[in-house]
Amino acid sequence: MTKTTGLITRRGLIRSGVASATLVSSLGFTRMAHAQAGVIKIGFVSPKTGPLAGFAESDDYIVAGIDAVFADGITIDGTTYGVEVIVKDSQSNPNRAADVAAELILEHGVNLIVVSSTPETTNPVADQCEVNGVPCISTVAPWQPWFFTRGGNPEQGFRYTYNFFWGIEDVIAVFTEMWSALDTNKAVGGMFPNDGDGNAWGDPELGFPKPLAAQGFTLTDPGRYQNLSDDFTAQISAFKAADTQIVTGVMIPPDFTTFWNQAAQQGFRPKAATVAKAILFPVTVEALGDAGHNLSSEVWWTPSHPFASSITGDSAQALAAGYTEATGRQWTQPIGFAHALFEVAADALARSGDPMDPEKVTDALAETNINTVVGPVNFKTGPVPNVSKTPLVGGQWRLGGEFKYDMVVTANGNAPDIPTGGTMEAIS
């Protein structure tokens, strides 16, 4: 193996009602469906452990469903192939993500890699695939940090790697729609870490500063901090000095928990806390006790989304209900996108004519135009090559319901087909 600029080179789905499927997974665990001619190997990388593990909570359920769907293989142009999914854990570490992608390519000889959950996982995996000529589909990474951080050229794009998700422009529109429904002084405090997301969101040209200023919001940005910090006193002090009434940012879950607890201890009580990534998951909000009430975030997927699986025909509601029935846990946003990864993969493989030929699979990916459980995925639509945007709305966590908190959609201006469930409320 030869390492070049950190990359190891080599050239050369579910049924939501599958409550009885075995929900087991471990690092490198292989699931295989037997068929008559050849085996399509799909690598799946996500952060099953570490501070980003909330993104992978539903992975076991999704991959168990893939077992059921492809138990008899997949037929392509009259030939039936087995389907083998090889799961790897990035451990929430970019270096580890690159390493396991290399293992999938060099040791397992995968035909395709799917990867999910933040640029810290998607980008190093996509880079390995690009340099090794292996088709790759990624999601749950905003398109700007996925594309530009990897050196993407809008005039050229990439050859082997494709991403579907929303962009920073969408999350800004959703956040400001929610804030505009409240009576505030429009003073915003930004929590942007020193990582792919934080640097993109805080970028003075491509991130939050210019669009917020254009809408009359003032942004206090205390600068980049390191993930897994244990003291946010400096940021809280800066926000208090600026009379900040709105907090935003893109934080990992443990950091937001630390920040929010310290904010309460230091008497900082904003009217809105709209933070991406950190409070996407019920378990994170529940860990705050009652202090999670009316926290807000972007909402990429809910059981109310008016979409259905291209593989099974199951609605978003059915997919979420199947997860709760199988696990006893509340639905979580990555369920839909993990499922959609395999929808896009199956569609491209089927259209390739030869799933063993990476060039044909890549050509099929480039022509993708499919309706999935998270909405349409069409890699011809942009806004840059290799990218398809999915709809985004905003919502708040409210105490009560079957579980401790319910997510209530409160802003759908960018995606009116997705219903709201209430109006924006200030944190009391």
Secondary structure, 3 states (H helix, E strand, C coil): CCEECCEECCCCCCCCCCCCCCCCCCCCCEEEECCCCCEEEEEEEECCCCCCHHHHCCHHHHHHHHHHHCCCCEEECCEEEEEEEEEEECCCCHHHHHHHHHHHHHHCCCCEEEEECCHHHHHHHHHHHHHHCCCEEEECCCHHHHHCCCCCCCCCCCCCEEEECCCHHHHHHHHHHHHHCCCCCCEEEEECECCHHHHHHCCCCCCCHHHHHHCCCEEECCCCECCCCCCCHHHHHHHHHCCCCEEEEECCHHHHHHHHHHHHHCCCCCCEEEEECCCCCHHHHHCCHHHHCCCEEEECCCCCCCCECCCCCCEHHHHHHHHHHHHCCCCCCHHHHHHHHHHHHHHHHHHHCCCCCHHHHHHHHHCCEEEECCEEEECCCECCCCEECCCCEEEEEEECCCCCEEEEEEECCCCCCCCCCCCCCCCC
